[in-house]
Amino acid sequence: MQMAYEASEMSKDLYGEDAFNEIMLLTFHPNSTFSDVPMDPADYALRSPFPTIHLLRGVDVRKAEDICEKQNKTTEDIAIANESRLRGVGYA
């Protein structure tokens, strides 16, 4: 999660305190981990073959949040479902 935090700070450096209204930076890395469990397949949710920064427009994030709200869900529910799916698949 350190890389995600650093991307958040980088976004604030670029756009100021209103950064999350304009753009969000999401980081992916081949060795990314966020789970406390060693060798957790859910870590692949933040991995990519090469270090990558994904730019998310604030307006698109808000649209996703609105869709989730209509479904009585949160964007965190998407992350939880993705982690569960990856753990179900496991390592090939």
QUIQUI-V454136 format. One record per residue. N is the residue number from 0. RES is the residue in one small letter. SS is DSSP state (H for helix, E for strand, C for the rest). PSI is psi in whole degrees, 0 to 359 (* if undefined). Layout:
n->N res->RES ss->SS psi->PSI
n->N res->RES ss->SS psi->PSI
This chain:
n->0 res->m ss->C psi->346
n->1 res->q ss->H psi->318
n->2 res->m ss->H psi->321
n->3 res->a ss->H psi->319
n->4 res->y ss->H psi->316
n->5 res->e ss->H psi->323
n->6 res->a ss->H psi->323
n->7 res->s ss->H psi->316
n->8 res->e ss->H psi->322
n->9 res->m ss->H psi->320
n->10 res->s ss->H psi->318
n->11 res->k ss->H psi->323
n->12 res->d ss->H psi->322
n->13 res->l ss->H psi->321
n->14 res->y ss->H psi->3
n->15 res->g ss->H psi->192
n->16 res->e ss->H psi->339
n->17 res->d ss->H psi->18
n->18 res->a ss->H psi->320
n->19 res->f ss->H psi->348
n->20 res->n ss->H psi->340
n->21 res->e ss->H psi->306
n->22 res->i ss->E psi->146
n->23 res->m ss->E psi->142
n->24 res->l ss->E psi->126
n->25 res->l ss->E psi->128
n->26 res->t ss->E psi->142
n->27 res->f ss->E psi->144
n->28 res->h ss->C psi->148
n->29 res->p ss->C psi->331
n->30 res->n ss->C psi->18
n->31 res->s ss->C psi->135
n->32 res->t ss->C psi->147
n->33 res->f ss->C psi->350
n->34 res->s ss->C psi->150
n->35 res->d ss->C psi->351
n->36 res->v ss->C psi->124
n->37 res->p ss->C psi->142
n->38 res->m ss->C psi->44
n->39 res->d ss->C psi->120
n->40 res->p ss->H psi->336
n->41 res->a ss->H psi->339
n->42 res->d ss->H psi->338
n->43 res->y ss->H psi->349
n->44 res->a ss->H psi->335
n->45 res->l ss->H psi->18
n->46 res->r ss->C psi->156
n->47 res->s ss->C psi->162
n->48 res->p ss->C psi->330
n->49 res->f ss->C psi->152
n->50 res->p ss->C psi->130
n->51 res->t ss->E psi->142
n->52 res->i ss->E psi->124
n->53 res->h ss->E psi->125
n->54 res->l ss->E psi->124
n->55 res->l ss->E psi->125
n->56 res->r ss->E psi->138
n->57 res->g ss->H psi->321
n->58 res->v ss->H psi->322
n->59 res->d ss->H psi->323
n->60 res->v ss->H psi->317
n->61 res->r ss->H psi->322
n->62 res->k ss->H psi->317
n->63 res->a ss->H psi->319
n->64 res->e ss->H psi->321
n->65 res->d ss->H psi->318
n->66 res->i ss->H psi->315
n->67 res->c ss->H psi->317
n->68 res->e ss->H psi->320
n->69 res->k ss->H psi->334
n->70 res->q ss->C psi->10
n->71 res->n ss->C psi->40
n->72 res->k ss->C psi->174
n->73 res->t ss->C psi->166
n->74 res->t ss->H psi->334
n->75 res->e ss->H psi->328
n->76 res->d ss->H psi->326
n->77 res->i ss->H psi->314
n->78 res->a ss->H psi->318
n->79 res->i ss->H psi->318
n->80 res->a ss->H psi->319
n->81 res->n ss->H psi->316
n->82 res->e ss->H psi->316
n->83 res->s ss->H psi->317
n->84 res->r ss->H psi->316
n->85 res->l ss->H psi->321
n->86 res->r ss->H psi->326
n->87 res->g ss->H psi->323
n->88 res->v ss->H psi->319
n->89 res->g ss->C psi->200
n->90 res->y ss->C psi->136
n->91 res->a ss->C psi->*
